[in-house]
Amino acid sequence: MKLKDRVKKRLLDISWKSPPKVTVLVAGATLAAMLFVCMTDGINRIEKIERNGYGENARKESVMVQLEGEDTQEMEIEILPREYTEEELQSMFRQAMKALEQTIIGKNKSLDYVYHDLILPQKLSGFPFSIVWEFSRYDVIDMSGKLKQDVLKELDKNQEGVLITISAVLKYQDKEALYSTAIRAFAKEKPAGIKERILELVKQTDEETRTSPFLVLPAQFEGKDLKWGNSGGTSLPAVLLLGMTAGFCVILMDKQKKEKKRKERQELMLCDYPEIISQFTMLMGAGMTAKNVWKKVTEDYREKKKHSGEERPAYEEMLYTWQEMKSGIAEAESYERFARRCGLTVYMKFGALLSQNLKKGTKGLADIFRMEAVQAMEDRKSRAKRLGEEAGTKLLVPMFLMLAVVMAVIIIPAFWSIQI
């Protein structure tokens, strides 16, 4: 029985059992209800249903449906949540990679000097991705980012650090993006020096002989004789002191020159990085292998160097790496050596990507290189802006000197006129 027929029957039943006045009212209400039911067909019409937001679950909704000429039926439909567009997803992948760069560092000051455990989240706040982590050295770091200090102490006896490639696969439904970086891990506790061990021996001797009126200084340390003295007995001649000071200044100036050259080299390498990564992005996108791209870049630089005579540190390191490959060194090892010689995070990441390309194939590598090229250009703009600000700061000193001269030119004549 249709809904309007049920309403009509129910209202007629009520009207027969009610008094006359009530019957009239019920009859009017019946006509109004029948008119409403006939106009609406018993359905509160809807045209659209709002979906759940991004990352939420699907939900089921009960609705009424009527096919023309048929009775109204109730059914339950499933509504899937809203999905991101391809452009939104790629933008969020890039943002998530920048957030990962800041998150994984943890208590460490730099990924080039990692002493503390890393932070490797399974999810990032504000992003719908799940994250799966992979490492090149599972013997040094576990899946939670904790460094295995006992293994590090055995591997890093020379305190040069252990190079580890860390990769994160960001997943959203059937979409994936790869984030990769390189770190250099060091043992947290450095071995104590000779001075610290001697002080520990003196402290132990002092505690053992506290009942004696004197502290007898130890005569031997680790099988070698110890000679003690005080600093107030003999004064060095002034000439010797001056000579030592001059020698120290010479050494200090030499170190400053070396440090200045090192910084200039790093600046040149950072300036060349966007160009190098752009060439790799374009040529590998055209179908060339990483080794062939490396060969072409180095050959182009060699021809350019013949005409201009200018040397660029990054390209020189690439040229050296190409000679290593031709001499028989494995391609992956050559890339890792290149990254270590450069000593910069961006080049370590670059070497890790190329090495990973040999192990896992080129799937997704072109997209990673494109994102890396965009990031490199942004870093280059930021670096140029910073250098401009530093140049402006250096100009403050001569400006203050000029201000002092102008003040002197104004104040001194005024002072003399007052005296006269």
SVG drawing of the C-alpha trace seen along z (x, -y; Angstrom):
<svg xmlns="http://www.w3.org/2000/svg" viewBox="-22 -84 137 89">
<polyline fill="none" stroke="black" stroke-width="0.4" points="0.0,0.0 1.3,-3.4 2.1,-6.1 -0.8,-8.4 -3.3,-5.5 -2.1,-4.7 -2.5,-8.3 -6.0,-8.5 -7.2,-5.3 -5.8,-6.4 -7.4,-9.8 -10.8,-8.4 -10.7,-5.9 -10.2,-8.8 -13.0,-10.9 -15.7,-8.2 -15.0,-7.8 -14.9,-11.6 -17.7,-14.2 -19.2,-16.1 -17.1,-19.3 -14.0,-17.3 -15.0,-15.3 -15.0,-18.5 -11.5,-19.5 -10.2,-16.0 -11.6,-16.0 -9.9,-19.3 -6.6,-18.0 -7.1,-14.8 -7.5,-16.8 -4.4,-18.9 -2.3,-15.8 -3.4,-14.1 -2.6,-17.2 0.9,-17.4 1.5,-13.7 0.4,-13.8 2.7,-16.8 5.8,-15.4 5.2,-11.7 6.1,-11.1 9.8,-11.9 11.9,-14.8 13.8,-15.5 17.6,-15.8 20.1,-16.2 23.5,-15.7 25.0,-14.3 28.2,-15.7 31.2,-13.5 33.5,-12.9 36.7,-15.0 40.2,-13.9 41.6,-10.9 38.3,-10.0 36.4,-6.7 33.6,-5.9 30.1,-6.1 26.7,-4.6 23.6,-6.7 19.9,-5.6 17.8,-7.3 14.4,-7.0 14.1,-6.4 11.0,-6.3 11.0,-5.2 8.2,-6.7 5.2,-4.4 6.6,-2.4 6.3,-2.5 8.8,-4.4 11.7,-2.2 14.4,-2.7 18.0,-1.7 21.4,-2.2 24.2,-3.6 28.0,-3.9 29.6,-7.3 33.4,-7.3 35.5,-10.1 36.9,-13.0 40.3,-12.5 43.1,-14.9 43.7,-15.9 47.0,-15.0 48.3,-18.6 47.3,-18.8 49.0,-15.4 52.3,-16.4 52.3,-19.7 51.7,-17.9 54.5,-15.4 56.9,-18.3 55.8,-19.9 56.0,-16.6 59.6,-16.1 60.6,-19.5 58.9,-18.7 60.8,-15.4 64.1,-17.2 63.4,-19.2 61.9,-16.4 64.4,-13.6 67.3,-15.7 66.1,-15.5 68.6,-16.8 71.4,-16.8 72.6,-20.2 73.3,-18.8 72.9,-15.5 76.6,-15.7 77.3,-15.1 74.8,-12.8 75.5,-11.8 71.9,-11.5 69.1,-9.2 67.0,-10.3 63.3,-10.9 61.6,-8.7 57.8,-9.1 55.4,-6.7 53.0,-9.7 53.4,-13.4 50.9,-15.8 48.8,-17.5 49.6,-15.0 47.6,-11.9 50.7,-9.8 52.0,-6.7 55.8,-6.5 58.0,-3.4 61.7,-3.8 64.7,-2.1 68.4,-2.3 71.7,-1.3 73.1,-0.2 70.6,1.7 73.5,2.8 74.0,-0.8 70.5,-2.1 67.1,-0.5 63.6,-1.2 62.9,-3.6 65.9,-5.8 68.0,-4.7 71.7,-4.5 73.5,-1.3 76.3,-2.9 78.3,0.3 78.4,1.0 79.3,-2.6 82.3,-2.5 83.6,0.6 83.1,-0.9 84.2,-4.4 87.5,-4.0 89.0,-6.9 86.1,-9.3 85.5,-9.9 81.8,-8.9 79.8,-6.2 77.9,-7.2 74.3,-6.0 71.7,-6.5 68.1,-7.0 65.1,-6.6 61.4,-7.3 58.6,-6.0 55.6,-8.3 52.4,-6.4 48.8,-7.6 46.5,-4.9 48.3,-3.8 50.5,-6.9 54.1,-6.9 57.0,-9.4 60.6,-8.7 62.6,-10.9 66.3,-10.1 69.1,-11.7 72.6,-10.8 73.8,-11.2 77.2,-10.7 76.8,-9.0 79.4,-9.2 79.7,-7.4 78.2,-9.5 81.0,-8.9 84.5,-9.8 87.4,-8.0 88.9,-9.9 92.2,-11.7 95.5,-11.3 94.8,-14.3 91.4,-13.0 92.8,-9.6 95.6,-11.1 93.1,-13.2 91.1,-10.1 94.2,-8.4 95.0,-11.3 91.4,-11.4 91.5,-7.7 94.9,-8.1 93.5,-11.0 90.5,-9.0 92.7,-6.1 95.1,-8.3 92.7,-10.7 94.0,-9.7 97.5,-10.9 98.5,-14.6 99.9,-14.8 98.7,-13.7 101.4,-11.6 101.2,-12.1 101.4,-8.9 104.8,-8.2 103.7,-6.1 100.8,-6.0 100.1,-3.0 103.6,-1.8 105.3,-5.2 107.0,-7.5 105.2,-10.7 107.1,-13.9 105.2,-16.6 106.0,-20.3 104.2,-23.6 103.7,-26.6 105.2,-29.3 108.9,-28.2 110.4,-29.5 109.4,-32.3 110.1,-32.1 112.2,-34.9 110.3,-37.6 112.0,-36.8 110.9,-33.2 107.4,-34.2 107.3,-36.6 108.6,-34.0 106.0,-31.5 103.3,-34.1 104.5,-35.0 104.6,-31.3 101.1,-30.9 99.9,-33.9 101.4,-32.4 99.7,-29.1 96.5,-30.8 96.7,-32.9 97.5,-29.7 94.4,-28.0 92.3,-31.1 93.4,-31.0 92.7,-27.3 89.3,-27.9 88.6,-30.8 89.5,-28.6 87.3,-25.8 84.3,-28.2 84.9,-29.6 85.1,-26.1 81.8,-25.2 80.1,-28.3 81.2,-27.6 80.0,-24.0 76.6,-25.1 76.3,-27.6 77.0,-24.8 74.6,-22.3 71.3,-23.6 72.9,-23.5 74.3,-20.0 71.0,-18.6 69.1,-20.3 71.3,-18.7 70.7,-15.3 67.0,-15.9 66.8,-16.8 69.2,-14.2 67.9,-11.3 64.3,-12.3 65.4,-12.0 66.4,-8.3 70.1,-8.5 71.6,-6.4 73.2,-8.0 76.7,-7.0 76.2,-8.4 74.9,-11.6 77.9,-11.8 80.2,-11.3 78.5,-14.0 78.5,-16.6 82.3,-16.0 83.2,-16.2 81.2,-19.4 83.0,-20.9 86.4,-19.8 85.7,-21.6 84.5,-24.7 87.6,-24.7 89.9,-24.7 88.4,-27.9 87.8,-29.8 90.5,-28.3 88.1,-28.6 88.0,-25.7 84.9,-24.8 85.3,-22.5 82.1,-20.5 82.9,-19.7 86.5,-18.9 85.3,-16.3 82.9,-14.9 85.9,-14.7 87.9,-12.9 85.0,-10.5 84.8,-9.8 88.5,-8.9 87.8,-6.5 85.0,-4.8 87.3,-4.4 90.0,-2.9 87.7,-0.1 86.2,-1.3 82.5,-0.2 80.0,-2.9 78.1,-2.9 81.4,-3.1 82.5,-6.0 79.3,-7.9 79.8,-7.4 83.4,-8.6 82.3,-11.7 79.8,-12.5 82.4,-12.1 84.9,-14.3 82.4,-17.0 81.4,-16.9 78.1,-18.8 74.7,-17.4 73.2,-18.2 76.0,-16.2 75.7,-13.3 72.0,-13.2 72.8,-13.4 75.3,-10.5 72.9,-8.4 70.2,-8.9 72.5,-7.8 73.7,-4.8 70.1,-3.9 69.3,-4.1 71.7,-1.2 70.1,0.9 66.4,0.3 66.1,-1.0 65.0,-4.4 61.3,-4.2 60.4,-7.6 63.9,-8.9 63.0,-11.5 60.3,-13.0 62.8,-13.1 65.4,-14.9 62.8,-17.4 61.7,-18.1 65.4,-18.3 66.1,-20.8 63.2,-23.0 64.5,-22.9 68.1,-23.6 66.9,-26.8 65.0,-27.9 68.1,-27.3 70.2,-29.3 67.8,-32.2 67.9,-32.1 71.7,-31.9 72.0,-34.9 69.6,-36.9 71.7,-36.0 75.0,-37.0 73.4,-40.3 72.4,-40.9 75.9,-40.1 77.4,-42.5 75.0,-45.2 76.1,-44.4 79.8,-44.8 79.1,-48.2 77.9,-49.4 81.5,-49.7 82.7,-52.2 79.4,-54.1 80.0,-54.5 83.5,-55.7 82.2,-58.3 79.6,-59.4 82.4,-59.8 84.4,-62.0 81.4,-64.1 80.7,-64.6 84.3,-65.6 84.2,-68.1 81.1,-69.7 81.9,-69.5 85.7,-70.5 85.3,-73.9 82.2,-74.6 84.3,-73.8 87.2,-76.1 84.8,-79.0 83.4,-78.7 87.0,-78.8 87.8,-81.8"/>
</svg>
